């Protein structure tokens, strides 16, 4: 099982990040030009998640917004894997 990050580690990793802490998760929201772009992004995230075997919650709402949340359910909180996945998602554009 992955080791949980300390509060200091989490705070440090969130500095200068667009991800925010929400309890035992990190979350971020994107806004797109239209529904098709939002769904395309959600599908690209899904492909990355399958490759990494680390699956965020994906919430498509308001016709052009996507909200993602990451946590490590098995570990019961935030781990390196969550921040690694967040960085991979950030790389999508």
mmCIF file as gemmi writes it, N, C-alpha and C atoms, coordinates in Angstrom:
data_model
loop_
_atom_site.group_PDB
_atom_site.id
_atom_site.type_symbol
_atom_site.label_atom_id
_atom_site.label_alt_id
_atom_site.label_comp_id
_atom_site.label_asym_id
_atom_site.label_entity_id
_atom_site.label_seq_id
_atom_site.pdbx_PDB_ins_code
_atom_site.Cartn_x
_atom_site.Cartn_y
_atom_site.Cartn_z
_atom_site.occupancy
_atom_site.B_iso_or_equiv
_atom_site.pdbx_formal_charge
_atom_site.auth_seq_id
_atom_site.auth_asym_id
_atom_site.pdbx_PDB_model_num
ATOM 1 N N . UNK Axp A 1 ? 0.844 -1.183 0 1 0 ? 1 A 1
ATOM 2 C CA . UNK Axp A 1 ? 0 0 0 1 0 ? 1 A 1
ATOM 3 C C . UNK Axp A 1 ? 0.889 1.246 0 1 0 ? 1 A 1
ATOM 4 N N . UNK Axp A 2 ? 0.44 2.255 -0.714 1 0 ? 2 A 1
ATOM 5 C CA . UNK Axp A 2 ? 1.189 3.509 -0.811 1 0 ? 2 A 1
ATOM 6 C C . UNK Axp A 2 ? 1.141 4.262 0.516 1 0 ? 2 A 1
ATOM 7 N N . UNK Axp A 3 ? 2.24 4.964 0.807 1 0 ? 3 A 1
ATOM 8 C CA . UNK Axp A 3 ? 2.317 5.74 2.049 1 0 ? 3 A 1
ATOM 9 C C . UNK Axp A 3 ? 1.578 7.068 1.89 1 0 ? 3 A 1
ATOM 10 N N . UNK Axp A 4 ? 0.832 7.429 2.921 1 0 ? 4 A 1
ATOM 11 C CA . UNK Axp A 4 ? 0.149 8.713 2.936 1 0 ? 4 A 1
ATOM 12 C C . UNK Axp A 4 ? 1.163 9.844 3.059 1 0 ? 4 A 1
ATOM 13 N N . UNK Axp A 5 ? 0.889 10.947 2.415 1 0 ? 5 A 1
ATOM 14 C CA . UNK Axp A 5 ? 1.743 12.123 2.52 1 0 ? 5 A 1
ATOM 15 C C . UNK Axp A 5 ? 1.404 12.886 3.795 1 0 ? 5 A 1
ATOM 16 N N . UNK Axp A 6 ? 2.4 13.552 4.343 1 0 ? 6 A 1
ATOM 17 C CA . UNK Axp A 6 ? 2.177 14.391 5.518 1 0 ? 6 A 1
ATOM 18 C C . UNK Axp A 6 ? 1.451 15.665 5.094 1 0 ? 6 A 1
ATOM 19 N N . UNK Axp A 7 ? 0.879 16.353 6.045 1 0 ? 7 A 1
ATOM 20 C CA . UNK Axp A 7 ? 0.207 17.629 5.77 1 0 ? 7 A 1
ATOM 21 C C . UNK Axp A 7 ? 1.172 18.623 5.135 1 0 ? 7 A 1
ATOM 22 N N . UNK Axp A 8 ? 2.411 18.658 5.619 1 0 ? 8 A 1
ATOM 23 C CA . UNK Axp A 8 ? 3.422 19.567 5.058 1 0 ? 8 A 1
ATOM 24 C C . UNK Axp A 8 ? 3.749 19.208 3.608 1 0 ? 8 A 1
ATOM 25 N N . UNK Axp A 9 ? 3.876 17.896 3.326 1 0 ? 9 A 1
ATOM 26 C CA . UNK Axp A 9 ? 4.149 17.465 1.951 1 0 ? 9 A 1
ATOM 27 C C . UNK Axp A 9 ? 3.02 17.869 1.014 1 0 ? 9 A 1
ATOM 28 N N . UNK Axp A 10 ? 1.79 17.69 1.461 1 0 ? 10 A 1
ATOM 29 C CA . UNK Axp A 10 ? 0.631 18.039 0.642 1 0 ? 10 A 1
ATOM 30 C C . UNK Axp A 10 ? 0.621 19.542 0.377 1 0 ? 10 A 1
ATOM 31 N N . UNK Axp A 11 ? 0.793 20.327 1.42 1 0 ? 11 A 1
ATOM 32 C CA . UNK Axp A 11 ? 0.792 21.786 1.272 1 0 ? 11 A 1
ATOM 33 C C . UNK Axp A 11 ? 1.891 22.238 0.32 1 0 ? 11 A 1
ATOM 34 N N . UNK Axp A 12 ? 3.061 21.642 0.44 1 0 ? 12 A 1
ATOM 35 C CA . UNK Axp A 12 ? 4.189 21.996 -0.418 1 0 ? 12 A 1
ATOM 36 C C . UNK Axp A 12 ? 3.893 21.678 -1.879 1 0 ? 12 A 1
ATOM 37 N N . UNK Axp A 13 ? 3.292 20.538 -2.133 1 0 ? 13 A 1
ATOM 38 C CA . UNK Axp A 13 ? 2.998 20.139 -3.511 1 0 ? 13 A 1
ATOM 39 C C . UNK Axp A 13 ? 1.888 20.972 -4.139 1 0 ? 13 A 1
ATOM 40 N N . UNK Axp A 14 ? 1.045 21.558 -3.314 1 0 ? 14 A 1
ATOM 41 C CA . UNK Axp A 14 ? -0.054 22.372 -3.839 1 0 ? 14 A 1
ATOM 42 C C . UNK Axp A 14 ? 0.341 23.827 -4.089 1 0 ? 14 A 1
ATOM 43 N N . UNK Axp A 15 ? 1.517 24.241 -3.578 1 0 ? 15 A 1
ATOM 44 C CA . UNK Axp A 15 ? 1.993 25.595 -3.834 1 0 ? 15 A 1
ATOM 45 C C . UNK Axp A 15 ? 2.178 25.78 -5.335 1 0 ? 15 A 1
ATOM 46 N N . UNK Axp A 16 ? 1.751 26.917 -5.851 1 0 ? 16 A 1
ATOM 47 C CA . UNK Axp A 16 ? 1.876 27.234 -7.28 1 0 ? 16 A 1
ATOM 48 C C . UNK Axp A 16 ? 1.183 26.204 -8.173 1 0 ? 16 A 1
ATOM 49 N N . UNK Axp A 17 ? 0.143 25.573 -7.655 1 0 ? 17 A 1
ATOM 50 C CA . UNK Axp A 17 ? -0.613 24.573 -8.401 1 0 ? 17 A 1
ATOM 51 C C . UNK Axp A 17 ? -2.048 25.054 -8.582 1 0 ? 17 A 1
ATOM 52 N N . UNK Axp A 18 ? -2.679 24.603 -9.629 1 0 ? 18 A 1
ATOM 53 C CA . UNK Axp A 18 ? -4.094 24.907 -9.823 1 0 ? 18 A 1
ATOM 54 C C . UNK Axp A 18 ? -4.991 23.879 -9.13 1 0 ? 18 A 1
ATOM 55 N N . UNK Axp A 19 ? -4.38 22.845 -8.582 1 0 ? 19 A 1
ATOM 56 C CA . UNK Axp A 19 ? -5.117 21.858 -7.807 1 0 ? 19 A 1
ATOM 57 C C . UNK Axp A 19 ? -5.317 22.411 -6.399 1 0 ? 19 A 1
ATOM 58 N N . UNK Axp A 20 ? -6.43 22.056 -5.793 1 0 ? 20 A 1
ATOM 59 C CA . UNK Axp A 20 ? -6.738 22.507 -4.44 1 0 ? 20 A 1
ATOM 60 C C . UNK Axp A 20 ? -7.094 21.316 -3.57 1 0 ? 20 A 1
ATOM 61 N N . UNK Axp A 21 ? -6.875 21.485 -2.305 1 0 ? 21 A 1
ATOM 62 C CA . UNK Axp A 21 ? -7.208 20.44 -1.338 1 0 ? 21 A 1
ATOM 63 C C . UNK Axp A 21 ? -8.679 20.505 -0.988 1 0 ? 21 A 1
ATOM 64 N N . UNK Axp A 22 ? -9.315 19.341 -0.934 1 0 ? 22 A 1
ATOM 65 C CA . UNK Axp A 22 ? -10.699 19.213 -0.492 1 0 ? 22 A 1
ATOM 66 C C . UNK Axp A 22 ? -10.773 17.94 0.346 1 0 ? 22 A 1
ATOM 67 N N . UNK Axp A 23 ? -10.508 18.082 1.641 1 0 ? 23 A 1
ATOM 68 C CA . UNK Axp A 23 ? -10.483 16.909 2.522 1 0 ? 23 A 1
ATOM 69 C C . UNK Axp A 23 ? -9.339 15.991 2.168 1 0 ? 23 A 1
ATOM 70 N N . UNK Axp A 24 ? -9.652 14.741 1.867 1 0 ? 24 A 1
ATOM 71 C CA . UNK Axp A 24 ? -8.64 13.752 1.504 1 0 ? 24 A 1
ATOM 72 C C . UNK Axp A 24 ? -8.413 13.671 0 1 0 ? 24 A 1
ATOM 73 N N . UNK Axp A 25 ? -8.825 14.707 -0.725 1 0 ? 25 A 1
ATOM 74 C CA . UNK Axp A 25 ? -8.689 14.73 -2.175 1 0 ? 25 A 1
ATOM 75 C C . UNK Axp A 25 ? -7.995 16.011 -2.621 1 0 ? 25 A 1
ATOM 76 N N . UNK Axp A 26 ? -7.49 15.96 -3.856 1 0 ? 26 A 1
ATOM 77 C CA . UNK Axp A 26 ? -7.113 17.184 -4.546 1 0 ? 26 A 1
ATOM 78 C C . UNK Axp A 26 ? -8.075 17.31 -5.727 1 0 ? 26 A 1
ATOM 79 N N . UNK Axp A 27 ? -8.483 18.544 -6.011 1 0 ? 27 A 1
ATOM 80 C CA . UNK Axp A 27 ? -9.478 18.783 -7.056 1 0 ? 27 A 1
ATOM 81 C C . UNK Axp A 27 ? -9.026 19.927 -7.965 1 0 ? 27 A 1
ATOM 82 N N . UNK Axp A 28 ? -9.516 19.865 -9.181 1 0 ? 28 A 1
ATOM 83 C CA . UNK Axp A 28 ? -9.266 20.945 -10.139 1 0 ? 28 A 1
ATOM 84 C C . UNK Axp A 28 ? -10.418 20.963 -11.134 1 0 ? 28 A 1
ATOM 85 N N . UNK Axp A 29 ? -10.741 22.16 -11.624 1 0 ? 29 A 1
ATOM 86 C CA . UNK Axp A 29 ? -11.812 22.293 -12.611 1 0 ? 29 A 1
ATOM 87 C C . UNK Axp A 29 ? -11.288 22.996 -13.854 1 0 ? 29 A 1
ATOM 88 N N . UNK Axp A 30 ? -11.748 22.536 -15.009 1 0 ? 30 A 1
ATOM 89 C CA . UNK Axp A 30 ? -11.421 23.121 -16.299 1 0 ? 30 A 1
ATOM 90 C C . UNK Axp A 30 ? -12.705 23.602 -16.953 1 0 ? 30 A 1
ATOM 91 N N . UNK Axp A 31 ? -12.582 24.652 -17.764 1 0 ? 31 A 1
ATOM 92 C CA . UNK Axp A 31 ? -13.714 25.162 -18.555 1 0 ? 31 A 1
ATOM 93 C C . UNK Axp A 31 ? -13.281 25.152 -20.021 1 0 ? 31 A 1
ATOM 94 N N . UNK Axp A 32 ? -14.168 24.653 -20.878 1 0 ? 32 A 1
ATOM 95 C CA . UNK Axp A 32 ? -13.868 24.509 -22.297 1 0 ? 32 A 1
ATOM 96 C C . UNK Axp A 32 ? -14.828 25.324 -23.142 1 0 ? 32 A 1
ATOM 97 N N . UNK Axp A 33 ? -14.528 25.42 -24.427 1 0 ? 33 A 1
ATOM 98 C CA . UNK Axp A 33 ? -15.361 26.199 -25.35 1 0 ? 33 A 1
ATOM 99 C C . UNK Axp A 33 ? -16.749 25.587 -25.527 1 0 ? 33 A 1
ATOM 100 N N . UNK Axp A 34 ? -16.821 24.25 -25.482 1 0 ? 34 A 1
ATOM 101 C CA . UNK Axp A 34 ? -18.109 23.601 -25.704 1 0 ? 34 A 1
ATOM 102 C C . UNK Axp A 34 ? -18.11 22.196 -25.09 1 0 ? 34 A 1
ATOM 103 N N . UNK Axp A 35 ? -19.243 21.555 -25.196 1 0 ? 35 A 1
ATOM 104 C CA . UNK Axp A 35 ? -19.427 20.228 -24.631 1 0 ? 35 A 1
ATOM 105 C C . UNK Axp A 35 ? -18.473 19.204 -25.255 1 0 ? 35 A 1
ATOM 106 N N . UNK Axp A 36 ? -18.306 19.279 -26.568 1 0 ? 36 A 1
ATOM 107 C CA . UNK Axp A 36 ? -17.436 18.322 -27.251 1 0 ? 36 A 1
ATOM 108 C C . UNK Axp A 36 ? -16.002 18.393 -26.732 1 0 ? 36 A 1
ATOM 109 N N . UNK Axp A 37 ? -15.489 19.607 -26.501 1 0 ? 37 A 1
ATOM 110 C CA . UNK Axp A 37 ? -14.131 19.753 -25.963 1 0 ? 37 A 1
ATOM 111 C C . UNK Axp A 37 ? -14.05 19.218 -24.543 1 0 ? 37 A 1
ATOM 112 N N . UNK Axp A 38 ? -15.074 19.461 -23.743 1 0 ? 38 A 1
ATOM 113 C CA . UNK Axp A 38 ? -15.096 18.945 -22.371 1 0 ? 38 A 1
ATOM 114 C C . UNK Axp A 38 ? -15.065 17.426 -22.379 1 0 ? 38 A 1
ATOM 115 N N . UNK Axp A 39 ? -15.856 16.81 -23.252 1 0 ? 39 A 1
ATOM 116 C CA . UNK Axp A 39 ? -15.895 15.348 -23.321 1 0 ? 39 A 1
ATOM 117 C C . UNK Axp A 39 ? -14.594 14.776 -23.874 1 0 ? 39 A 1
ATOM 118 N N . UNK Axp A 40 ? -14 15.463 -24.825 1 0 ? 40 A 1
ATOM 119 C CA . UNK Axp A 40 ? -12.716 15.019 -25.364 1 0 ? 40 A 1
ATOM 120 C C . UNK Axp A 40 ? -11.656 15.005 -24.26 1 0 ? 40 A 1
ATOM 121 N N . UNK Axp A 41 ? -11.625 16.066 -23.468 1 0 ? 41 A 1
ATOM 122 C CA . UNK Axp A 41 ? -10.677 16.135 -22.353 1 0 ? 41 A 1
ATOM 123 C C . UNK Axp A 41 ? -10.952 15.001 -21.358 1 0 ? 41 A 1
ATOM 124 N N . UNK Axp A 42 ? -12.204 14.792 -20.996 1 0 ? 42 A 1
ATOM 125 C CA . UNK Axp A 42 ? -12.555 13.731 -20.051 1 0 ? 42 A 1
ATOM 126 C C . UNK Axp A 42 ? -12.104 12.371 -20.579 1 0 ? 42 A 1
ATOM 127 N N . UNK Axp A 43 ? -12.242 12.144 -21.862 1 0 ? 43 A 1
ATOM 128 C CA . UNK Axp A 43 ? -11.814 10.875 -22.454 1 0 ? 43 A 1
ATOM 129 C C . UNK Axp A 43 ? -10.295 10.725 -22.446 1 0 ? 43 A 1
ATOM 130 N N . UNK Axp A 44 ? -9.575 11.823 -22.682 1 0 ? 44 A 1
ATOM 131 C CA . UNK Axp A 44 ? -8.103 11.761 -22.608 1 0 ? 44 A 1
ATOM 132 C C . UNK Axp A 44 ? -7.653 11.469 -21.18 1 0 ? 44 A 1
ATOM 133 N N . UNK Axp A 45 ? -8.331 12.068 -20.202 1 0 ? 45 A 1
ATOM 134 C CA . UNK Axp A 45 ? -8.032 11.772 -18.794 1 0 ? 45 A 1
ATOM 135 C C . UNK Axp A 45 ? -8.28 10.298 -18.514 1 0 ? 45 A 1
ATOM 136 N N . UNK Axp A 46 ? -9.373 9.77 -19.024 1 0 ? 46 A 1
ATOM 137 C CA . UNK Axp A 46 ? -9.698 8.355 -18.811 1 0 ? 46 A 1
ATOM 138 C C . UNK Axp A 46 ? -8.612 7.445 -19.376 1 0 ? 46 A 1
ATOM 139 N N . UNK Axp A 47 ? -8.076 7.785 -20.542 1 0 ? 47 A 1
ATOM 140 C CA . UNK Axp A 47 ? -6.996 6.99 -21.132 1 0 ? 47 A 1
ATOM 141 C C . UNK Axp A 47 ? -5.749 7.018 -20.253 1 0 ? 47 A 1
ATOM 142 N N . UNK Axp A 48 ? -5.381 8.208 -19.769 1 0 ? 48 A 1
ATOM 143 C CA . UNK Axp A 48 ? -4.231 8.316 -18.864 1 0 ? 48 A 1
ATOM 144 C C . UNK Axp A 48 ? -4.457 7.499 -17.595 1 0 ? 48 A 1
ATOM 145 N N . UNK Axp A 49 ? -5.667 7.594 -17.058 1 0 ? 49 A 1
ATOM 146 C CA . UNK Axp A 49 ? -5.992 6.887 -15.818 1 0 ? 49 A 1
ATOM 147 C C . UNK Axp A 49 ? -5.873 5.382 -16.002 1 0 ? 49 A 1
ATOM 148 N N . UNK Axp A 50 ? -6.312 4.879 -17.136 1 0 ? 50 A 1
ATOM 149 C CA . UNK Axp A 50 ? -6.2 3.446 -17.404 1 0 ? 50 A 1
ATOM 150 C C . UNK Axp A 50 ? -4.739 3.027 -17.495 1 0 ? 50 A 1
ATOM 151 N N . UNK Axp A 51 ? -3.939 3.837 -18.183 1 0 ? 51 A 1
ATOM 152 C CA . UNK Axp A 51 ? -2.503 3.536 -18.306 1 0 ? 51 A 1
ATOM 153 C C . UNK Axp A 51 ? -1.835 3.482 -16.938 1 0 ? 51 A 1
ATOM 154 N N . UNK Axp A 52 ? -2.207 4.405 -16.057 1 0 ? 52 A 1
ATOM 155 C CA . UNK Axp A 52 ? -1.579 4.518 -14.743 1 0 ? 52 A 1
ATOM 156 C C . UNK Axp A 52 ? -2.26 3.648 -13.691 1 0 ? 52 A 1
ATOM 157 N N . UNK Axp A 53 ? -3.413 3.092 -14.021 1 0 ? 53 A 1
ATOM 158 C CA . UNK Axp A 53 ? -4.229 2.348 -13.066 1 0 ? 53 A 1
ATOM 159 C C . UNK Axp A 53 ? -4.492 3.187 -11.811 1 0 ? 53 A 1
ATOM 160 N N . UNK Axp A 54 ? -4.801 4.457 -12.057 1 0 ? 54 A 1
ATOM 161 C CA . UNK Axp A 54 ? -5.136 5.395 -10.975 1 0 ? 54 A 1
ATOM 162 C C . UNK Axp A 54 ? -6.244 6.296 -11.51 1 0 ? 54 A 1
ATOM 163 N N . UNK Axp A 55 ? -7.446 6.11 -11.003 1 0 ? 55 A 1
ATOM 164 C CA . UNK Axp A 55 ? -8.635 6.674 -11.627 1 0 ? 55 A 1
ATOM 165 C C . UNK Axp A 55 ? -9.238 7.821 -10.823 1 0 ? 55 A 1
ATOM 166 N N . UNK Axp A 56 ? -9.247 9.019 -11.401 1 0 ? 56 A 1
ATOM 167 C CA . UNK Axp A 56 ? -9.89 10.147 -10.727 1 0 ? 56 A 1
ATOM 168 C C . UNK Axp A 56 ? -11.402 10.052 -10.868 1 0 ? 56 A 1
ATOM 169 N N . UNK Axp A 57 ? -12.102 10.739 -9.988 1 0 ? 57 A 1
ATOM 170 C CA . UNK Axp A 57 ? -13.526 10.972 -10.217 1 0 ? 57 A 1
ATOM 171 C C . UNK Axp A 57 ? -13.609 12.062 -11.265 1 0 ? 57 A 1
ATOM 172 N N . UNK Axp A 58 ? -14.442 11.859 -12.277 1 0 ? 58 A 1
ATOM 173 C CA . UNK Axp A 58 ? -14.608 12.804 -13.374 1 0 ? 58 A 1
ATOM 174 C C . UNK Axp A 58 ? -16.052 13.275 -13.367 1 0 ? 58 A 1
ATOM 175 N N . UNK Axp A 59 ? -16.24 14.577 -13.27 1 0 ? 59 A 1
ATOM 176 C CA . UNK Axp A 59 ? -17.567 15.165 -13.23 1 0 ? 59 A 1
ATOM 177 C C . UNK Axp A 59 ? -17.675 16.192 -14.353 1 0 ? 59 A 1
ATOM 178 N N . UNK Axp A 60 ? -18.478 15.892 -15.369 1 0 ? 60 A 1
ATOM 179 C CA . UNK Axp A 60 ? -18.723 16.817 -16.469 1 0 ? 60 A 1
ATOM 180 C C . UNK Axp A 60 ? -20.03 17.528 -16.154 1 0 ? 60 A 1
ATOM 181 N N . UNK Axp A 61 ? -19.987 18.858 -16.135 1 0 ? 61 A 1
ATOM 182 C CA . UNK Axp A 61 ? -21.185 19.604 -15.751 1 0 ? 61 A 1
ATOM 183 C C . UNK Axp A 61 ? -21.238 20.947 -16.469 1 0 ? 61 A 1
ATOM 184 N N . UNK Axp A 62 ? -22.439 21.535 -16.447 1 0 ? 62 A 1
ATOM 185 C CA . UNK Axp A 62 ? -22.605 22.865 -17.035 1 0 ? 62 A 1
ATOM 186 C C . UNK Axp A 62 ? -22.254 22.921 -18.508 1 0 ? 62 A 1
ATOM 187 N N . UNK Axp A 63 ? -22.354 21.857 -19.226 1 0 ? 63 A 1
ATOM 188 C CA . UNK Axp A 63 ? -22.107 21.677 -20.655 1 0 ? 63 A 1
ATOM 189 C C . UNK Axp A 63 ? -20.675 21.909 -21.115 1 0 ? 63 A 1
ATOM 190 N N . UNK Axp A 64 ? -19.836 22.595 -20.306 1 0 ? 64 A 1
ATOM 191 C CA . UNK Axp A 64 ? -18.465 22.833 -20.775 1 0 ? 64 A 1
ATOM 192 C C . UNK Axp A 64 ? -17.426 22.779 -19.66 1 0 ? 64 A 1
ATOM 193 N N . UNK Axp A 65 ? -17.782 22.206 -18.519 1 0 ? 65 A 1
ATOM 194 C CA . UNK Axp A 65 ? -16.842 22.154 -17.394 1 0 ? 65 A 1
ATOM 195 C C . UNK Axp A 65 ? -16.568 20.708 -16.991 1 0 ? 65 A 1
ATOM 196 N N . UNK Axp A 66 ? -15.311 20.483 -16.586 1 0 ? 66 A 1
ATOM 197 C CA . UNK Axp A 66 ? -14.901 19.178 -16.088 1 0 ? 66 A 1
ATOM 198 C C . UNK Axp A 66 ? -14.205 19.392 -14.752 1 0 ? 66 A 1
ATOM 199 N N . UNK Axp A 67 ? -14.674 18.685 -13.734 1 0 ? 67 A 1
ATOM 200 C CA . UNK Axp A 67 ? -14.051 18.722 -12.41 1 0 ? 67 A 1
ATOM 201 C C . UNK Axp A 67 ? -13.477 17.344 -12.133 1 0 ? 67 A 1
ATOM 202 N N . UNK Axp A 68 ? -12.204 17.317 -11.755 1 0 ? 68 A 1
ATOM 203 C CA . UNK Axp A 68 ? -11.534 16.065 -11.412 1 0 ? 68 A 1
ATOM 204 C C . UNK Axp A 68 ? -11.163 16.075 -9.943 1 0 ? 68 A 1
ATOM 205 N N . UNK Axp A 69 ? -11.251 14.92 -9.319 1 0 ? 69 A 1
ATOM 206 C CA . UNK Axp A 69 ? -10.758 14.77 -7.952 1 0 ? 69 A 1
ATOM 207 C C . UNK Axp A 69 ? -9.931 13.498 -7.876 1 0 ? 69 A 1
ATOM 208 N N . UNK Axp A 70 ? -8.833 13.603 -7.144 1 0 ? 70 A 1
ATOM 209 C CA . UNK Axp A 70 ? -7.897 12.496 -6.981 1 0 ? 70 A 1
ATOM 210 C C . UNK Axp A 70 ? -7.68 12.194 -5.505 1 0 ? 70 A 1
ATOM 211 N N . UNK Axp A 71 ? -7.636 10.924 -5.188 1 0 ? 71 A 1
ATOM 212 C CA . UNK Axp A 71 ? -7.253 10.439 -3.868 1 0 ? 71 A 1
ATOM 213 C C . UNK Axp A 71 ? -6.852 8.981 -4.024 1 0 ? 71 A 1
ATOM 214 N N . UNK Axp A 72 ? -6.232 8.442 -3.022 1 0 ? 72 A 1
ATOM 215 C CA . UNK Axp A 72 ? -5.873 7.028 -3.037 1 0 ? 72 A 1
ATOM 216 C C . UNK Axp A 72 ? -6.798 6.323 -2.046 1 0 ? 72 A 1
ATOM 217 N N . UNK Axp A 73 ? -7.856 5.731 -2.57 1 0 ? 73 A 1
ATOM 218 C CA . UNK Axp A 73 ? -8.859 5.109 -1.716 1 0 ? 73 A 1
ATOM 219 C C . UNK Axp A 73 ? -8.269 3.979 -0.865 1 0 ? 73 A 1
ATOM 220 N N . UNK Axp A 74 ? -7.383 3.188 -1.443 1 0 ? 74 A 1
ATOM 221 C CA . UNK Axp A 74 ? -6.794 2.068 -0.706 1 0 ? 74 A 1
ATOM 222 C C . UNK Axp A 74 ? -5.962 2.555 0.48 1 0 ? 74 A 1
ATOM 223 N N . UNK Axp A 75 ? -5.256 3.67 0.294 1 0 ? 75 A 1
ATOM 224 C CA . UNK Axp A 75 ? -4.412 4.207 1.365 1 0 ? 75 A 1
ATOM 225 C C . UNK Axp A 75 ? -5.203 5.088 2.325 1 0 ? 75 A 1
ATOM 226 N N . UNK Axp A 76 ? -6.358 5.549 1.884 1 0 ? 76 A 1
ATOM 227 C CA . UNK Axp A 76 ? -7.183 6.389 2.746 1 0 ? 76 A 1
ATOM 228 C C . UNK Axp A 76 ? -6.797 7.855 2.759 1 0 ? 76 A 1
ATOM 229 N N . UNK Axp A 77 ? -6.229 8.344 1.663 1 0 ? 77 A 1
ATOM 230 C CA . UNK Axp A 77 ? -5.842 9.755 1.598 1 0 ? 77 A 1
ATOM 231 C C . UNK Axp A 77 ? -4.936 10.018 0.419 1 0 ? 77 A 1
ATOM 232 N N . UNK Axp A 78 ? -4.151 11.064 0.528 1 0 ? 78 A 1
ATOM 233 C CA . UNK Axp A 78 ? -3.296 11.504 -0.577 1 0 ? 78 A 1
ATOM 234 C C . UNK Axp A 78 ? -1.904 10.884 -0.514 1 0 ? 78 A 1
ATOM 235 N N . UNK Axp A 79 ? -1.445 10.424 -1.684 1 0 ? 79 A 1
ATOM 236 C CA . UNK Axp A 79 ? -0.137 9.791 -1.812 1 0 ? 79 A 1
ATOM 237 C C . UNK Axp A 79 ? 0.605 10.4 -3.001 1 0 ? 79 A 1
ATOM 238 N N . UNK Axp A 80 ? 1.847 9.973 -3.194 1 0 ? 80 A 1
ATOM 239 C CA . UNK Axp A 80 ? 2.622 10.41 -4.358 1 0 ? 80 A 1
ATOM 240 C C . UNK Axp A 80 ? 1.867 10.152 -5.653 1 0 ? 80 A 1
ATOM 241 N N . UNK Axp A 81 ? 1.167 9.024 -5.727 1 0 ? 81 A 1
ATOM 242 C CA . UNK Axp A 81 ? 0.467 8.641 -6.954 1 0 ? 81 A 1
ATOM 243 C C . UNK Axp A 81 ? -0.565 9.693 -7.371 1 0 ? 81 A 1
ATOM 244 N N . UNK Axp A 82 ? -1.213 10.331 -6.404 1 0 ? 82 A 1
ATOM 245 C CA . UNK Axp A 82 ? -2.204 11.351 -6.724 1 0 ? 82 A 1
ATOM 246 C C . UNK Axp A 82 ? -1.557 12.557 -7.385 1 0 ? 82 A 1
ATOM 247 N N . UNK Axp A 83 ? -0.44 12.985 -6.856 1 0 ? 83 A 1
ATOM 248 C CA . UNK Axp A 83 ? 0.238 14.15 -7.415 1 0 ? 83 A 1
ATOM 249 C C . UNK Axp A 83 ? 0.927 13.821 -8.738 1 0 ? 83 A 1
ATOM 250 N N . UNK Axp A 84 ? 1.387 12.59 -8.89 1 0 ? 84 A 1
ATOM 251 C CA . UNK Axp A 84 ? 1.947 12.167 -10.173 1 0 ? 84 A 1
ATOM 252 C C . UNK Axp A 84 ? 0.858 12.158 -11.242 1 0 ? 84 A 1
ATOM 253 N N . UNK Axp A 85 ? -0.319 11.654 -10.888 1 0 ? 85 A 1
ATOM 254 C CA . UNK Axp A 85 ? -1.431 11.636 -11.841 1 0 ? 85 A 1
ATOM 255 C C . UNK Axp A 85 ? -1.884 13.067 -12.154 1 0 ? 85 A 1
ATOM 256 N N . UNK Axp A 86 ? -1.932 13.929 -11.155 1 0 ? 86 A 1
ATOM 257 C CA . UNK Axp A 86 ? -2.309 15.33 -11.376 1 0 ? 86 A 1
ATOM 258 C C . UNK Axp A 86 ? -1.344 15.97 -12.386 1 0 ? 86 A 1
ATOM 259 N N . UNK Axp A 87 ? -0.062 15.715 -12.245 1 0 ? 87 A 1
ATOM 260 C CA . UNK Axp A 87 ? 0.922 16.283 -13.162 1 0 ? 87 A 1
ATOM 261 C C . UNK Axp A 87 ? 0.719 15.744 -14.579 1 0 ? 87 A 1
ATOM 262 N N . UNK Axp A 88 ? 0.407 14.462 -14.711 1 0 ? 88 A 1
ATOM 263 C CA . UNK Axp A 88 ? 0.156 13.895 -16.025 1 0 ? 88 A 1
ATOM 264 C C . UNK Axp A 88 ? -1.081 14.534 -16.666 1 0 ? 88 A 1
ATOM 265 N N . UNK Axp A 89 ? -2.113 14.744 -15.856 1 0 ? 89 A 1
ATOM 266 C CA . UNK Axp A 89 ? -3.331 15.389 -16.357 1 0 ? 89 A 1
ATOM 267 C C . UNK Axp A 89 ? -3.028 16.827 -16.779 1 0 ? 89 A 1
ATOM 268 N N . UNK Axp A 90 ? -2.246 17.542 -15.967 1 0 ? 90 A 1
ATOM 269 C CA . UNK Axp A 90 ? -1.869 18.916 -16.308 1 0 ? 90 A 1
ATOM 270 C C . UNK Axp A 90 ? -1.158 18.965 -17.664 1 0 ? 90 A 1
ATOM 271 N N . UNK Axp A 91 ? -0.426 17.923 -17.977 1 0 ? 91 A 1
ATOM 272 C CA . UNK Axp A 91 ? 0.306 17.85 -19.243 1 0 ? 91 A 1
ATOM 273 C C . UNK Axp A 91 ? -0.588 17.703 -20.465 1 0 ? 91 A 1
ATOM 274 N N . UNK Axp A 92 ? -1.858 17.415 -20.244 1 0 ? 92 A 1
ATOM 275 C CA . UNK Axp A 92 ? -2.783 17.278 -21.376 1 0 ? 92 A 1
ATOM 276 C C . UNK Axp A 92 ? -3.096 18.608 -22.045 1 0 ? 92 A 1
ATOM 277 N N . UNK Axp A 93 ? -2.809 19.675 -21.362 1 0 ? 93 A 1
ATOM 278 C CA . UNK Axp A 93 ? -3.054 20.939 -22.017 1 0 ? 93 A 1
ATOM 279 C C . UNK Axp A 93 ? -3.765 21.89 -21.166 1 0 ? 93 A 1
